[in-house]
């Protein structure tokens, strides 16, 4: 059977799904179920949809405890744990920094005041006045994990999901191949460092190359200071879940030179990092999967 591939524009980017070993009709139905699920999650997690559950929560900042749907509460519990484990390098309450962006970019020293949120064990959350949660740094990965759960429940053993070229999930390997070839780009425009051959796992890539239109500064903010990253860097993380991979790929950029120590806190994760020196650094477990561009040629 031929692989079935489908592309959909969702969450502001392209979702590319490829399934193997399924009849076409079954595969199309399964993908339609997956798209329906991702759109449901967009309505739940979007910062830009005023009717989403997240937007409703943000509007309650400073109003005391608010009860939220269990799925959002569980995701916020994970985000709170990741904030602790990364020493604040990943922090969804950094959405509050958007309100202070002009101050941060003006070069004012010192951390931007950033309200936190508190979770209780019964599904309630309280946001301090001025707080704004932004799940953009984890939402696509979370959606990819839900897709993989749906596909595996239907008996899919080989699939490839590419969500916006930043959150990927590889299930099995393509026919007659050692794995899925994932292009590793460098910091310079059009630069290619090589290929990662991957199977069975989630992969996420983040970089500080994106620029804000009006300021020219990096689109990645350090949640601990409120300032944009001042150096070029890129990270790719391989992890058991796309949710974790996406969160860590950003946290690694923020951590900079301490990125390997950060990854050691998370079992079964591997990564590569390209810093301002343009040199690729790779963890021991991921190195055998990497093939340099000269070798590919």
C-alpha positions, -999 to +999 in steps of 0.1 A: +000+000+000+012+035-008+018+059+020-010+084+026+001+120+031-021+150+040-013+187+047-036+210+067-031+246+078-038+248+115-025+266+146-010+292+122+012+267+104+012+235+083+005+201+098+020+174+075+010+138+083+022+107+065+008+072+074+019+038+061+004+004+058-033+015+059-060+013+033-066+047+018-101+051+031-091+041+066-061+064+065-081+094+053-107+089+080-080+086+107-063+118+095-096+136+095-101+125+131-067+138+139-073+172+124-106+174+143-086+167+175-060+194+167-087+220+160-103+211+193-069+217+211-065+250+192-098+261+207-086+251+241-050+264+241-049+294+217-037+327+231-051+345+201-086+331+202-107+352+226-131+323+231-104+297+240-102+282+275-068+298+279-079+333+269-108+330+293-084+320+321-060+349+313-089+374+316-094+361+351-060+372+363-062+389+396-097+377+402-089+348+426-091+310+420-107+299+388-118+263+380-106+252+345-112+221+324-091+190+335-071+188+303-059+224+306-052+220+343-031+189+337-011+206+310-004+236+333+008+211+360+033+198+335+043+233+326+048+242+363+070+211+367+091+220+336+096+255+349+111+241+381+132+215+363+147+241+339+153+267+365+129+290+347+144+287+313+110+274+301+081+293+316+046+297+301+039+327+324+064+345+302+033+355+282+032+384+306+065+397+291+046+407+259+030+435+279+065+447+289+082+441+256+089+478+249+106+481+282+127+450+277+138+460+243+148+494+254+177+479+273+165+486+308+184+464+331+169+441+357+142+414+355+107+423+343+081+418+370+064+386+360+034+373+379+032+335+385+003+312+387-008+288+415-024+254+410-045+235+435-051+197+435-087+200+426-085+217+392-084+253+403-058+279+392-051+314+404-033+340+382-018+371+399-028+405+385-012+411+352-004+374+345-007+361+310-001+324+302+012+316+267+013+279+256+028+286+222+061+271+233+044+237+240+011+236+223+021+221+189+041+194+207+011+186+229-011+183+197+014+160+181+014+137+211-024+135+209-022+126+172+003+098+178-019+084+206-049+084+181-028+068+154-013+041+176-048+032+190-059+026+154-029+002+149-006+025+130+030+014+134+047+037+109+040+074+106+057+108+103+042+140+116+058+174+109+040+203+126+054+236+113+089+221+108+095+226+145+076+197+162+080+163+146+072+127+156+087+097+140+070+063+144+089+034+130+109+038+098+100+043+062+102+012+039+138+001+031+154+030+050+176+033+082+153+060+095+137+093+087+163+118+073+158+151+092+177+181+078+199+200+103+203+236+093+230+260+105+229+295+117+238+312+084+211+316+059+207+285+037+235+267+056+230+230+060+250+211+086+239+176+079+211+150+085+198+132+115+185+097+109+157+091+134+132+065+143+106+062+171+106+095+190+098+132+190+120+159+176+118+196+181+140+224+167+141+260+180+164+289+170+169+325+178+171+335+142+135+348+139+132+386+142+104+407+156+092+430+127+095+464+145+126+458+166+148+434+147+155+416+180+152+378+185+117+364+189+130+343+218+128+360+252+146+348+283+118+344+309+142+350+337+151+385+326+125+396+301+152+404+275+155+389+240+183+365+234+213+385+222+232+357+204+225+334+175+218+298+185+199+267+175+189+235+192+173+202+182+160+179+209+150+142+207+127+131+235+100+105+243+072+130+238+068+160+215+055+181+244+088+176+262+109+180+231+093+213+222+096+227+257+133+217+260+143+230+226+135+265+238+149+260+273+182+249+258+185+281+238+179+301+270+203+280+290+231+285+264+264+270+276+247+250+303+225+231+279+240+196+284+236+198+322+200+208+316+193+178+294+209+154+319+179+161+342+156+145+316+161+107+310+159+095+274+165+129+259+193+138+235+202+170+217+224+191+195+233+227+199+248+253+176+260+284+195+274+318+183+307+301+173+286+281+146+301+248+159+277+219+162+278+202+196+260+169+200+251+146+229+268+112+230+235+093+223+226+114+193+260+116+177+257+081+159+225+094+142+241+125+127+256+125+093+275+156+082+266+174+050+298+163+033+291+127+041+256+130+027+270+143-006 
